[in-house]
Amino acid sequence: MIHIWSKKLKNINTVFQAEILALKEAVEHALEKYEDQHTAIYVDNRASIQVTADPKSTSQTARITSLDISYIILSSGA
């Protein structure tokens, strides 16, 4: 299944921030629609995954998104 999603960002947002936001949306969608199934999320930017997984990241966007994703997963009972 392919999920298409889009969001208008501000001109000050970077591509990196957009990719992290898209990752969060993918996790939310997967848990909402396919909670009883194993799901794979394919990402073509390794840096986005690594910085989101790093609790010591200097990127505020990455830290906030990481916490959001953790909360989403824990709240879903997954």
All heavy atoms as a GROMACS GRO file, in nm:
protein
  614
    1MET      N    1   0.084  -0.117   0.000
    1MET     CA    2   0.000   0.000   0.000
    1MET      C    3   0.089   0.124   0.000
    1MET      O    4   0.187   0.129   0.074
    1MET     CB    5  -0.090  -0.003   0.123
    1MET     CG    6  -0.180   0.117   0.138
    1MET     SD    7  -0.302   0.143   0.010
    1MET     CE    8  -0.407   0.004   0.030
    2ILE      N    9   0.054   0.217  -0.080
    2ILE     CA   10   0.125   0.345  -0.083
    2ILE      C   11   0.031   0.452  -0.031
    2ILE      O   12  -0.084   0.461  -0.071
    2ILE     CB   13   0.171   0.379  -0.226
    2ILE    CG1   14   0.273   0.276  -0.273
    2ILE    CG2   15   0.227   0.520  -0.232
    2ILE    CD1   16   0.316   0.293  -0.416
    3HIS      N   17   0.082   0.533   0.060
    3HIS     CA   18   0.004   0.643   0.117
    3HIS      C   19   0.063   0.773   0.067
    3HIS      O   20   0.184   0.795   0.080
    3HIS     CB   21   0.009   0.636   0.270
    3HIS     CG   22  -0.055   0.752   0.338
    3HIS    ND1   23  -0.189   0.778   0.329
    3HIS    CD2   24  -0.003   0.849   0.418
    3HIS    CE1   25  -0.218   0.885   0.401
    3HIS    NE2   26  -0.106   0.931   0.456
    4ILE      N   27  -0.019   0.856   0.008
    4ILE     CA   28   0.028   0.986  -0.041
    4ILE      C   29  -0.022   1.093   0.054
    4ILE      O   30  -0.140   1.097   0.089
    4ILE     CB   31  -0.022   1.012  -0.184
    4ILE    CG1   32   0.034   0.904  -0.277
    4ILE    CG2   33   0.016   1.152  -0.230
    4ILE    CD1   34  -0.020   0.910  -0.417
    5TRP      N   35   0.069   1.178   0.095
    5TRP     CA   36   0.039   1.284   0.192
    5TRP      C   37   0.118   1.407   0.154
    5TRP      O   38   0.230   1.397   0.107
    5TRP     CB   39   0.079   1.234   0.330
    5TRP     CG   40   0.073   1.334   0.441
    5TRP    CD1   41  -0.038   1.370   0.512
    5TRP    CD2   42   0.181   1.408   0.496
    5TRP    NE1   43  -0.004   1.462   0.607
    5TRP    CE2   44   0.131   1.488   0.599
    5TRP    CE3   45   0.316   1.417   0.467
    5TRP    CZ2   46   0.209   1.574   0.673
    5TRP    CZ3   47   0.395   1.503   0.541
    5TRP    CH2   48   0.341   1.579   0.643
    6SER      N   49   0.059   1.522   0.173
    6SER     CA   50   0.135   1.645   0.146
    6SER      C   51   0.096   1.751   0.248
    6SER      O   52  -0.011   1.746   0.307
    6SER     CB   53   0.110   1.695   0.004
    6SER     OG   54  -0.024   1.737  -0.010
    7LYS      N   55   0.186   1.843   0.266
    7LYS     CA   56   0.164   1.952   0.361
    7LYS      C   57   0.241   2.073   0.311
    7LYS      O   58   0.354   2.061   0.266
    7LYS     CB   59   0.212   1.911   0.500
    7LYS     CG   60   0.191   2.019   0.604
    7LYS     CD   61   0.217   1.965   0.741
    7LYS     CE   62   0.199   2.074   0.843
    7LYS     NZ   63   0.071   2.074   0.907
    8LYS      N   64   0.179   2.187   0.320
    8LYS     CA   65   0.246   2.312   0.282
    8LYS      C   66   0.328   2.360   0.401
    8LYS      O   67   0.277   2.378   0.510
    8LYS     CB   68   0.141   2.417   0.244
    8LYS     CG   69   0.196   2.552   0.214
    8LYS     CD   70   0.269   2.553   0.082
    8LYS     CE   71   0.312   2.697   0.051
    8LYS     NZ   72   0.426   2.705  -0.031
    9LEU      N   73   0.457   2.376   0.379
    9LEU     CA   74   0.546   2.424   0.483
    9LEU      C   75   0.579   2.571   0.458
    9LEU      O   76   0.556   2.624   0.350
    9LEU     CB   77   0.674   2.341   0.485
    9LEU     CG   78   0.655   2.192   0.512
    9LEU    CD1   79   0.788   2.120   0.500
    9LEU    CD2   80   0.595   2.169   0.649
   10LYS      N   81   0.634   2.634   0.558
   10LYS     CA   82   0.675   2.773   0.544
   10LYS      C   83   0.803   2.780   0.463
   10LYS      O   84   0.879   2.683   0.454
   10LYS     CB   85   0.695   2.834   0.682
   10LYS     CG   86   0.568   2.838   0.764
   10LYS     CD   87   0.593   2.892   0.902
   10LYS     CE   88   0.465   2.884   0.981
   10LYS     NZ   89   0.483   2.923   1.120
   11ASN      N   90   0.830   2.895   0.406
   11ASN     CA   91   0.951   2.913   0.325
   11ASN      C   92   1.079   2.895   0.405
   11ASN      O   93   1.184   2.867   0.348
   11ASN     CB   94   0.950   3.051   0.259
   11ASN     CG   95   0.848   3.061   0.149
   11ASN    OD1   96   0.806   2.960   0.093
   11ASN    ND2   97   0.804   3.182   0.118
   12ILE      N   98   1.070   2.909   0.537
   12ILE     CA   99   1.191   2.895   0.619
   12ILE      C  100   1.224   2.749   0.652
   12ILE      O  101   1.332   2.720   0.699
   12ILE     CB  102   1.179   2.975   0.751
   12ILE    CG1  103   1.062   2.925   0.835
   12ILE    CG2  104   1.168   3.123   0.723
   12ILE    CD1  105   1.059   2.982   0.976
   13ASN      N  106   1.129   2.657   0.625
   13ASN     CA  107   1.154   2.516   0.652
   13ASN      C  108   1.253   2.459   0.552
   13ASN      O  109   1.253   2.495   0.435
   13ASN     CB  110   1.025   2.435   0.648
   13ASN     CG  111   0.932   2.468   0.762
   13ASN    OD1  112   0.828   2.526   0.741
   13ASN    ND2  113   0.971   2.432   0.882
   14THR      N  114   1.336   2.367   0.600
   14THR     CA  115   1.435   2.302   0.514
   14THR      C  116   1.381   2.170   0.462
   14THR      O  117   1.281   2.116   0.513
   14THR     CB  118   1.565   2.275   0.592
   14THR    OG1  119   1.536   2.180   0.696
   14THR    CG2  120   1.622   2.402   0.652
   15VAL      N  121   1.447   2.116   0.360
   15VAL     CA  122   1.412   1.983   0.309
   15VAL      C  123   1.427   1.880   0.420
   15VAL      O  124   1.345   1.790   0.436
   15VAL     CB  125   1.498   1.947   0.186
   15VAL    CG1  126   1.477   1.803   0.144
   15VAL    CG2  127   1.469   2.042   0.072
   16PHE      N  128   1.531   1.895   0.499
   16PHE     CA  129   1.557   1.804   0.611
   16PHE      C  130   1.438   1.803   0.708
   16PHE      O  131   1.390   1.698   0.749
   16PHE     CB  132   1.684   1.848   0.683
   16PHE     CG  133   1.719   1.767   0.803
   16PHE    CD1  134   1.766   1.638   0.790
   16PHE    CD2  135   1.704   1.820   0.930
   16PHE    CE1  136   1.799   1.563   0.901
   16PHE    CE2  137   1.736   1.746   1.042
   16PHE     CZ  138   1.783   1.617   1.028
   17GLN      N  139   1.386   1.920   0.743
   17GLN     CA  140   1.271   1.928   0.833
   17GLN      C  141   1.148   1.864   0.770
   17GLN      O  142   1.071   1.796   0.837
   17GLN     CB  143   1.243   2.074   0.870
   17GLN     CG  144   1.347   2.134   0.960
   17GLN     CD  145   1.333   2.284   0.976
   17GLN    OE1  146   1.295   2.354   0.882
   17GLN    NE2  147   1.363   2.333   1.096
   18ALA      N  148   1.131   1.884   0.642
   18ALA     CA  149   1.018   1.824   0.571
   18ALA      C  150   1.026   1.671   0.573
   18ALA      O  151   0.925   1.603   0.592
   18ALA     CB  152   1.013   1.875   0.427
   19GLU      N  153   1.145   1.618   0.556
   19GLU     CA  154   1.163   1.472   0.556
   19GLU      C  155   1.134   1.414   0.695
   19GLU      O  156   1.075   1.307   0.706
   19GLU     CB  157   1.304   1.436   0.510
   19GLU     CG  158   1.324   1.460   0.363
   19GLU     CD  159   1.466   1.438   0.317
   19GLU    OE1  160   1.558   1.433   0.401
   19GLU    OE2  161   1.485   1.425   0.194
   20ILE      N  162   1.176   1.484   0.798
   20ILE     CA  163   1.149   1.435   0.934
   20ILE      C  164   0.999   1.439   0.963
   20ILE      O  165   0.943   1.347   1.021
   20ILE     CB  166   1.230   1.518   1.037
   20ILE    CG1  167   1.379   1.488   1.023
   20ILE    CG2  168   1.183   1.488   1.179
   20ILE    CD1  169   1.467   1.575   1.108
   21LEU      N  170   0.933   1.545   0.920
   21LEU     CA  171   0.788   1.556   0.937
   21LEU      C  172   0.716   1.445   0.861
   21LEU      O  173   0.619   1.385   0.911
   21LEU     CB  174   0.740   1.693   0.890
   21LEU     CG  175   0.592   1.722   0.905
   21LEU    CD1  176   0.548   1.714   1.052
   21LEU    CD2  177   0.560   1.860   0.850
   22ALA      N  178   0.763   1.415   0.741
   22ALA     CA  179   0.704   1.307   0.661
   22ALA      C  180   0.723   1.171   0.729
   22ALA      O  181   0.633   1.086   0.725
   22ALA     CB  182   0.764   1.305   0.521
   23LEU      N  183   0.836   1.151   0.793
   23LEU     CA  184   0.860   1.027   0.867
   23LEU      C  185   0.759   1.012   0.981
   23LEU      O  186   0.701   0.905   1.000
   23LEU     CB  187   1.003   1.025   0.921
   23LEU     CG  188   1.041   0.906   1.008
   23LEU    CD1  189   1.028   0.775   0.932
   23LEU    CD2  190   1.182   0.923   1.061
   24LYS      N  191   0.737   1.120   1.054
   24LYS     CA  192   0.638   1.117   1.162
   24LYS      C  193   0.500   1.084   1.107
   24LYS      O  194   0.427   1.002   1.162
   24LYS     CB  195   0.635   1.252   1.233
   24LYS     CG  196   0.532   1.260   1.343
   24LYS     CD  197   0.528   1.399   1.404
   24LYS     CE  198   0.406   1.412   1.490
   24LYS     NZ  199   0.350   1.544   1.490
   25GLU      N  200   0.462   1.145   0.997
   25GLU     CA  201   0.332   1.118   0.935
   25GLU      C  202   0.321   0.972   0.892
   25GLU      O  203   0.217   0.909   0.909
   25GLU     CB  204   0.311   1.210   0.814
   25GLU     CG  205   0.188   1.179   0.734
   25GLU     CD  206   0.056   1.197   0.808
   25GLU    OE1  207   0.051   1.273   0.906
   25GLU    OE2  208  -0.044   1.133   0.768
   26ALA      N  209   0.428   0.916   0.839
   26ALA     CA  210   0.427   0.776   0.797
   26ALA      C  211   0.405   0.683   0.916
   26ALA      O  212   0.329   0.586   0.907
   26ALA     CB  213   0.559   0.741   0.727
   27VAL      N  214   0.470   0.712   1.028
   27VAL     CA  215   0.451   0.630   1.149
   27VAL      C  216   0.307   0.641   1.197
   27VAL      O  217   0.243   0.540   1.229
   27VAL     CB  218   0.550   0.673   1.260
   27VAL    CG1  219   0.517   0.606   1.392
   27VAL    CG2  220   0.692   0.641   1.219
   28GLU      N  221   0.254   0.763   1.202
   28GLU     CA  222   0.114   0.782   1.245
   28GLU      C  223   0.019   0.704   1.155
   28GLU      O  224  -0.071   0.636   1.203
   28GLU     CB  225   0.077   0.930   1.242
   28GLU     CG  226   0.138   1.011   1.353
   28GLU     CD  227   0.105   1.159   1.342
   28GLU    OE1  228   0.064   1.206   1.233
   28GLU    OE2  229   0.121   1.228   1.443
   29HIS      N  230   0.038   0.715   1.024
   29HIS     CA  231  -0.049   0.647   0.929
   29HIS      C  232  -0.040   0.495   0.944
   29HIS      O  233  -0.142   0.427   0.946
   29HIS     CB  234  -0.014   0.688   0.786
   29HIS     CG  235  -0.097   0.619   0.684
   29HIS    ND1  236  -0.228   0.652   0.660
   29HIS    CD2  237  -0.068   0.516   0.600
   29HIS    CE1  238  -0.277   0.572   0.566
   29HIS    NE2  239  -0.181   0.489   0.528
   30ALA      N  240   0.081   0.444   0.954
   30ALA     CA  241   0.099   0.299   0.965
   30ALA      C  242   0.031   0.245   1.090
   30ALA      O  243  -0.036   0.141   1.086
   30ALA     CB  244   0.248   0.264   0.966
   31LEU      N  245   0.046   0.314   1.202
   31LEU     CA  246  -0.015   0.266   1.326
   31LEU      C  247  -0.166   0.281   1.326
   31LEU      O  248  -0.238   0.200   1.384
   31LEU     CB  249   0.046   0.339   1.446
   31LEU     CG  250   0.190   0.301   1.478
   31LEU    CD1  251   0.248   0.391   1.585
   31LEU    CD2  252   0.198   0.155   1.522
   32GLU      N  253  -0.214   0.383   1.259
   32GLU     CA  254  -0.358   0.407   1.253
   32GLU      C  255  -0.430   0.308   1.161
   32GLU      O  256  -0.534   0.253   1.195
   32GLU     CB  257  -0.382   0.550   1.204
   32GLU     CG  258  -0.525   0.594   1.209
   32GLU     CD  259  -0.536   0.739   1.164
   32GLU    OE1  260  -0.476   0.826   1.231
   32GLU    OE2  261  -0.603   0.764   1.062
   33LYS      N  262  -0.373   0.284   1.044
   33LYS     CA  263  -0.438   0.202   0.943
   33LYS      C  264  -0.400   0.055   0.946
   33LYS      O  265  -0.475  -0.030   0.900
   33LYS     CB  266  -0.408   0.257   0.803
   33LYS     CG  267  -0.454   0.398   0.781
   33LYS     CD  268  -0.605   0.404   0.775
   33LYS     CE  269  -0.647   0.548   0.747
   33LYS     NZ  270  -0.790   0.565   0.750
   34TYR      N  271  -0.283   0.024   0.997
   34TYR     CA  272  -0.232  -0.113   0.990
   34TYR      C  273  -0.181  -0.160   1.125
   34TYR      O  274  -0.079  -0.227   1.134
   34TYR     CB  275  -0.119  -0.123   0.886
   34TYR     CG  276  -0.159  -0.066   0.752
   34TYR    CD1  277  -0.116   0.058   0.711
   34TYR    CD2  278  -0.243  -0.138   0.668
   34TYR    CE1  279  -0.153   0.111   0.589
   34TYR    CE2  280  -0.282  -0.086   0.546
   34TYR     CZ  281  -0.237   0.038   0.507
   34TYR     OH  282  -0.275   0.090   0.386
   35GLU      N  283  -0.252  -0.126   1.231
   35GLU     CA  284  -0.202  -0.153   1.366
   35GLU      C  285  -0.180  -0.301   1.396
   35GLU      O  286  -0.098  -0.335   1.479
   35GLU     CB  287  -0.292  -0.090   1.471
   35GLU     CG  288  -0.432  -0.150   1.477
   35GLU     CD  289  -0.518  -0.082   1.581
   35GLU    OE1  290  -0.574   0.024   1.551
   35GLU    OE2  291  -0.526  -0.135   1.693
   36ASP      N  292  -0.251  -0.389   1.329
   36ASP     CA  293  -0.237  -0.532   1.355
   36ASP      C  294  -0.143  -0.601   1.255
   36ASP      O  295  -0.135  -0.723   1.252
   36ASP     CB  296  -0.373  -0.601   1.350
   36ASP     CG  297  -0.465  -0.552   1.462
   36ASP    OD1  298  -0.412  -0.507   1.566
   36ASP    OD2  299  -0.588  -0.556   1.444
   37GLN      N  300  -0.073  -0.524   1.174
   37GLN     CA  301   0.014  -0.581   1.072
   37GLN      C  302   0.156  -0.527   1.085
   37GLN      O  303   0.175  -0.416   1.132
   37GLN     CB  304  -0.038  -0.545   0.933
   37GLN     CG  305  -0.178  -0.593   0.906
   37GLN     CD  306  -0.228  -0.542   0.772
   37GLN    OE1  307  -0.151  -0.503   0.685
   37GLN    NE2  308  -0.359  -0.542   0.754
   38HIS      N  309   0.252  -0.606   1.043
   38HIS     CA  310   0.389  -0.555   1.034
   38HIS      C  311   0.395  -0.460   0.915
   38HIS      O  312   0.340  -0.488   0.810
   38HIS     CB  313   0.488  -0.670   1.015
   38HIS     CG  314   0.502  -0.757   1.135
   38HIS    ND1  315   0.572  -0.717   1.246
   38HIS    CD2  316   0.454  -0.879   1.162
   38HIS    CE1  317   0.565  -0.812   1.337
   38HIS    NE2  318   0.494  -0.912   1.288
   39THR      N  319   0.459  -0.349   0.934
   39THR     CA  320   0.463  -0.246   0.830
   39THR      C  321   0.607  -0.200   0.810
   39THR      O  322   0.681  -0.183   0.906
   39THR     CB  323   0.377  -0.125   0.871
   39THR    OG1  324   0.246  -0.170   0.901
   39THR    CG2  325   0.369  -0.023   0.762
   40ALA      N  326   0.645  -0.179   0.686
   40ALA     CA  327   0.776  -0.124   0.654
   40ALA      C  328   0.758   0.018   0.600
   40ALA      O  329   0.668   0.044   0.521
   40ALA     CB  330   0.846  -0.209   0.549
   41ILE      N  331   0.844   0.107   0.646
   41ILE     CA  332   0.844   0.244   0.596
   41ILE      C  333   0.978   0.265   0.528
   41ILE      O  334   1.083   0.252   0.591
   41ILE     CB  335   0.824   0.345   0.711
   41ILE    CG1  336   0.688   0.324   0.778
   41ILE    CG2  337   0.839   0.488   0.660
   41ILE    CD1  338   0.667   0.405   0.903
   42TYR      N  339   0.974   0.294   0.400
   42TYR     CA  340   1.097   0.314   0.323
   42TYR      C  341   1.132   0.462   0.320
   42TYR      O  342   1.047   0.546   0.288
   42TYR     CB  343   1.082   0.259   0.181
   42TYR     CG  344   1.064   0.109   0.181
   42TYR    CD1  345   0.938   0.052   0.178
   42TYR    CD2  346   1.175   0.026   0.187
   42TYR    CE1  347   0.922  -0.086   0.180
   42TYR    CE2  348   1.160  -0.112   0.189
   42TYR     CZ  349   1.033  -0.167   0.185
   42TYR     OH  350   1.018  -0.302   0.187
   43VAL      N  351   1.254   0.493   0.352
   43VAL     CA  352   1.302   0.631   0.357
   43VAL      C  353   1.429   0.638   0.274
   43VAL      O  354   1.516   0.552   0.286
   43VAL     CB  355   1.331   0.674   0.503
   43VAL    CG1  356   1.381   0.815   0.509
   43VAL    CG2  357   1.207   0.657   0.589
   44ASP      N  358   1.439   0.741   0.192
   44ASP     CA  359   1.558   0.750   0.107
   44ASP      C  360   1.664   0.847   0.162
   44ASP      O  361   1.759   0.879   0.094
   44ASP     CB  362   1.521   0.790  -0.036
   44ASP     CG  363   1.466   0.931  -0.047
   44ASP    OD1  364   1.439   0.993   0.057
   44ASP    OD2  365   1.449   0.979  -0.160
   45ASN      N  366   1.648   0.888   0.285
   45ASN     CA  367   1.746   0.977   0.346
   45ASN      C  368   1.791   0.920   0.480
   45ASN      O  369   1.722   0.934   0.580
   45ASN     CB  370   1.688   1.117   0.364
   45ASN     CG  371   1.792   1.217   0.410
   45ASN    OD1  372   1.886   1.183   0.481
   45ASN    ND2  373   1.775   1.340   0.370
   46ARG      N  374   1.904   0.856   0.478
   46ARG     CA  375   1.958   0.792   0.598
   46ARG      C  376   1.980   0.892   0.712
   46ARG      O  377   1.960   0.862   0.828
   46ARG     CB  378   2.088   0.722   0.563
   46ARG     CG  379   2.146   0.640   0.673
   46ARG     CD  380   2.268   0.569   0.624
   46ARG     NE  381   2.323   0.485   0.726
   46ARG     CZ  382   2.421   0.401   0.707
   46ARG    NH1  383   2.472   0.387   0.587
   46ARG    NH2  384   2.467   0.329   0.806
   47ALA      N  385   2.021   1.014   0.678
   47ALA     CA  386   2.048   1.116   0.780
   47ALA      C  387   1.923   1.147   0.861
   47ALA      O  388   1.931   1.169   0.983
   47ALA     CB  389   2.103   1.242   0.715
   48SER      N  390   1.808   1.150   0.797
   48SER     CA  391   1.683   1.178   0.869
   48SER      C  392   1.656   1.072   0.976
   48SER      O  393   1.616   1.104   1.087
   48SER     CB  394   1.565   1.182   0.772
   48SER     OG  395   1.580   1.287   0.682
   49ILE      N  396   1.680   0.947   0.941
   49ILE     CA  397   1.659   0.838   1.036
   49ILE      C  398   1.760   0.847   1.150
   49ILE      O  399   1.726   0.835   1.267
   49ILE     CB  400   1.672   0.701   0.966
   49ILE    CG1  401   1.567   0.686   0.858
   49ILE    CG2  402   1.665   0.587   1.066
   49ILE    CD1  403   1.426   0.676   0.909
   50GLN      N  404   1.885   0.868   1.115
   50GLN     CA  405   1.990   0.870   1.216
   50GLN      C  406   1.972   0.985   1.314
   50GLN      O  407   1.985   0.968   1.435
   50GLN     CB  408   2.127   0.879   1.150
   50GLN     CG  409   2.167   0.750   1.082
   50GLN     CD  410   2.297   0.762   1.006
   50GLN    OE1  411   2.328   0.865   0.949
   50GLN    NE2  412   2.374   0.653   1.005
   51VAL      N  413   1.942   1.104   1.265
   51VAL     CA  414   1.929   1.218   1.356
   51VAL      C  415   1.804   1.206   1.442
   51VAL      O  416   1.802   1.247   1.557
   51VAL     CB  417   1.934   1.352   1.279
   51VAL    CG1  418   1.804   1.380   1.205
   51VAL    CG2  419   1.967   1.466   1.372
   52THR      N  420   1.699   1.147   1.389
   52THR     CA  421   1.577   1.128   1.468
   52THR      C  422   1.600   1.025   1.578
   52THR      O  423   1.543   1.035   1.686
   52THR     CB  424   1.460   1.084   1.376
   52THR    OG1  425   1.445   1.180   1.273
   52THR    CG2  426   1.331   1.074   1.452
   53ALA      N  427   1.685   0.927   1.551
   53ALA     CA  428   1.714   0.822   1.649
   53ALA      C  429   1.816   0.865   1.754
   53ALA      O  430   1.831   0.798   1.856
   53ALA     CB  431   1.762   0.697   1.578
   54ASP      N  432   1.884   0.976   1.731
   54ASP     CA  433   1.990   1.021   1.822
   54ASP      C  434   1.935   1.115   1.929
   54ASP      O  435   1.899   1.228   1.898
   54ASP     CB  436   2.099   1.092   1.743
   54ASP     CG  437   2.216   1.137   1.829
   54ASP    OD1  438   2.217   1.109   1.951
   54ASP    OD2  439   2.307   1.202   1.773
   55PRO      N  440   1.927   1.071   2.054
   55PRO     CA  441   1.872   1.157   2.160
   55PRO      C  442   1.958   1.279   2.189
   55PRO      O  443   1.912   1.374   2.251
   55PRO     CB  444   1.866   1.064   2.282
   55PRO     CG  445   1.962   0.955   2.254
   55PRO     CD  446   1.970   0.942   2.104
   56LYS      N  447   2.083   1.279   2.142
   56LYS     CA  448   2.172   1.393   2.164
   56LYS      C  449   2.179   1.486   2.043
   56LYS      O  450   2.265   1.573   2.036
   56LYS     CB  451   2.313   1.343   2.198
   56LYS     CG  452   2.318   1.265   2.328
   56LYS     CD  453   2.457   1.214   2.355
   56LYS     CE  454   2.458   1.130   2.482
   56LYS     NZ  455   2.588   1.072   2.507
   57SER      N  456   2.088   1.469   1.950
   57SER     CA  457   2.088   1.549   1.829
   57SER      C  458   2.078   1.698   1.862
   57SER      O  459   2.008   1.739   1.954
   57SER     CB  460   1.969   1.509   1.740
   57SER     OG  461   1.958   1.598   1.632
   58THR      N  462   2.149   1.777   1.784
   58THR     CA  463   2.142   1.922   1.803
   58THR      C  464   2.025   1.984   1.728
   58THR      O  465   1.995   2.101   1.745
   58THR     CB  466   2.272   1.990   1.754
   58THR    OG1  467   2.293   1.958   1.617
   58THR    CG2  468   2.391   1.944   1.837
   59SER      N  469   1.956   1.902   1.648
   59SER     CA  470   1.840   1.950   1.573
   59SER      C  471   1.716   1.945   1.662
   59SER      O  472   1.671   1.838   1.702
   59SER     CB  473   1.817   1.864   1.449
   59SER     OG  474   1.690   1.892   1.394
   60GLN      N  475   1.661   2.062   1.692
   60GLN     CA  476   1.541   2.067   1.775
   60GLN      C  477   1.425   1.995   1.706
   60GLN      O  478   1.349   1.922   1.770
   60GLN     CB  479   1.502   2.212   1.805
   60GLN     CG  480   1.380   2.223   1.894
   60GLN     CD  481   1.344   2.367   1.924
   60GLN    OE1  482   1.406   2.460   1.875
   60GLN    NE2  483   1.244   2.385   2.007
   61THR      N  484   1.413   2.012   1.576
   61THR     CA  485   1.307   1.945   1.501
   61THR      C  486   1.319   1.794   1.514
   61THR      O  487   1.220   1.725   1.536
   61THR     CB  488   1.313   1.985   1.352
   61THR    OG1  489   1.303   2.127   1.342
   61THR    CG2  490   1.202   1.920   1.273
   62ALA      N  491   1.440   1.742   1.504
   62ALA     CA  492   1.462   1.598   1.515
   62ALA      C  493   1.429   1.548   1.655
   62ALA      O  494   1.366   1.443   1.671
   62ALA     CB  495   1.606   1.563   1.479
   63ARG      N  496   1.470   1.621   1.757
   63ARG     CA  497   1.441   1.578   1.895
   63ARG      C  498   1.291   1.577   1.922
   63ARG      O  499   1.238   1.483   1.980
   63ARG     CB  500   1.513   1.668   1.995
   63ARG     CG  501   1.661   1.644   2.004
   63ARG     CD  502   1.725   1.709   2.128
   63ARG     NE  503   1.679   1.844   2.154
   63ARG     CZ  504   1.733   1.956   2.105
   63ARG    NH1  505   1.836   1.947   2.024
   63ARG    NH2  506   1.685   2.074   2.135
   64ILE      N  507   1.222   1.681   1.880
   64ILE     CA  508   1.077   1.689   1.902
   64ILE      C  509   1.006   1.578   1.825
   64ILE      O  510   0.918   1.511   1.878
   64ILE     CB  511   1.024   1.828   1.862
   64ILE    CG1  512   1.073   1.933   1.960
   64ILE    CG2  513   0.872   1.829   1.854
   64ILE    CD1  514   1.048   2.076   1.917
   65THR      N  515   1.046   1.557   1.700
   65THR     CA  516   0.984   1.452   1.619
   65THR      C  517   1.011   1.315   1.678
   65THR      O  518   0.922   1.230   1.680
   65THR     CB  519   1.035   1.459   1.474
   65THR    OG1  520   1.008   1.590   1.423
   65THR    CG2  521   0.967   1.356   1.387
   66SER      N  522   1.131   1.292   1.728
   66SER     CA  523   1.164   1.165   1.791
   66SER      C  524   1.073   1.140   1.911
   66SER      O  525   1.021   1.030   1.930
   66SER     CB  526   1.310   1.165   1.834
   66SER     OG  527   1.342   1.045   1.900
   67LEU      N  528   1.054   1.242   1.993
   67LEU     CA  529   0.964   1.229   2.108
   67LEU      C  530   0.820   1.205   2.062
   67LEU      O  531   0.749   1.122   2.120
   67LEU     CB  532   0.971   1.354   2.196
   67LEU     CG  533   1.102   1.374   2.271
   67LEU    CD1  534   1.103   1.512   2.339
   67LEU    CD2  535   1.123   1.264   2.373
   68ASP      N  536   0.778   1.276   1.958
   68ASP     CA  537   0.642   1.256   1.904
   68ASP      C  538   0.623   1.114   1.855
   68ASP      O  539   0.522   1.050   1.884
   68ASP     CB  540   0.616   1.353   1.788
   68ASP     CG  541   0.597   1.496   1.830
   68ASP    OD1  542   0.579   1.523   1.952
   68ASP    OD2  543   0.599   1.585   1.742
   69ILE      N  544   0.721   1.062   1.780
   69ILE     CA  545   0.710   0.926   1.728
   69ILE      C  546   0.708   0.825   1.843
   69ILE      O  547   0.627   0.732   1.842
   69ILE     CB  548   0.826   0.896   1.629
   69ILE    CG1  549   0.807   0.977   1.501
   69ILE    CG2  550   0.836   0.746   1.599
   69ILE    CD1  551   0.925   0.972   1.405
   70SER      N  552   0.792   0.844   1.942
   70SER     CA  553   0.793   0.754   2.058
   70SER      C  554   0.657   0.755   2.128
   70SER      O  555   0.603   0.651   2.163
   70SER     CB  556   0.901   0.795   2.158
   70SER     OG  557   1.027   0.782   2.100
   71TYR      N  558   0.601   0.874   2.146
   71TYR     CA  559   0.470   0.887   2.211
   71TYR      C  560   0.362   0.818   2.129
   71TYR      O  561   0.278   0.746   2.184
   71TYR     CB  562   0.435   1.035   2.232
   71TYR     CG  563   0.299   1.054   2.292
   71TYR    CD1  564   0.279   1.034   2.429
   71TYR    CD2  565   0.191   1.092   2.215
   71TYR    CE1  566   0.154   1.049   2.485
   71TYR    CE2  567   0.066   1.108   2.270
   71TYR     CZ  568   0.047   1.087   2.405
   71TYR     OH  569  -0.078   1.102   2.459
   72ILE      N  570   0.364   0.838   1.998
   72ILE     CA  571   0.265   0.776   1.910
   72ILE      C  572   0.271   0.624   1.922
   72ILE      O  573   0.170   0.556   1.935
   72ILE     CB  574   0.288   0.820   1.763
   72ILE    CG1  575   0.256   0.968   1.748
   72ILE    CG2  576   0.204   0.736   1.667
   72ILE    CD1  577   0.312   1.029   1.619
   73ILE      N  578   0.392   0.570   1.918
   73ILE     CA  579   0.409   0.425   1.926
   73ILE      C  580   0.365   0.372   2.062
   73ILE      O  581   0.291   0.273   2.071
   73ILE     CB  582   0.554   0.385   1.894
   73ILE    CG1  583   0.585   0.414   1.747
   73ILE    CG2  584   0.581   0.238   1.927
   73ILE    CD1  585   0.730   0.402   1.710
   74LEU      N  586   0.407   0.438   2.169
   74LEU     CA  587   0.369   0.393   2.303
   74LEU      C  588   0.219   0.404   2.327
   74LEU      O  589   0.157   0.317   2.389
   74LEU     CB  590   0.446   0.472   2.409
   74LEU     CG  591   0.595   0.442   2.416
   74LEU    CD1  592   0.664   0.540   2.511
   74LEU    CD2  593   0.622   0.300   2.457
   75SER      N  594   0.157   0.508   2.276
   75SER     CA  595   0.013   0.529   2.293
   75SER      C  596  -0.068   0.426   2.217
   75SER      O  597  -0.180   0.392   2.256
   75SER     CB  598  -0.027   0.669   2.246
   75SER     OG  599   0.033   0.766   2.325
   76SER      N  600  -0.012   0.375   2.108
   76SER     CA  601  -0.085   0.278   2.027
   76SER      C  602  -0.081   0.139   2.086
   76SER      O  603  -0.156   0.052   2.045
   76SER     CB  604  -0.027   0.275   1.886
   76SER     OG  605   0.097   0.207   1.886
   77GLY      N  606   0.011   0.117   2.179
   77GLY     CA  607   0.026  -0.016   2.237
   77GLY      C  608   0.108  -0.109   2.151
   77GLY      O  609   0.113  -0.229   2.172
   78ALA      N  610   0.172  -0.054   2.048
   78ALA     CA  611   0.252  -0.137   1.957
   78ALA      C  612   0.378  -0.185   2.024
   78ALA      O  613   0.427  -0.134   2.118
   78ALA     CB  614   0.287  -0.057   1.832
   0.00000   0.00000   0.00000
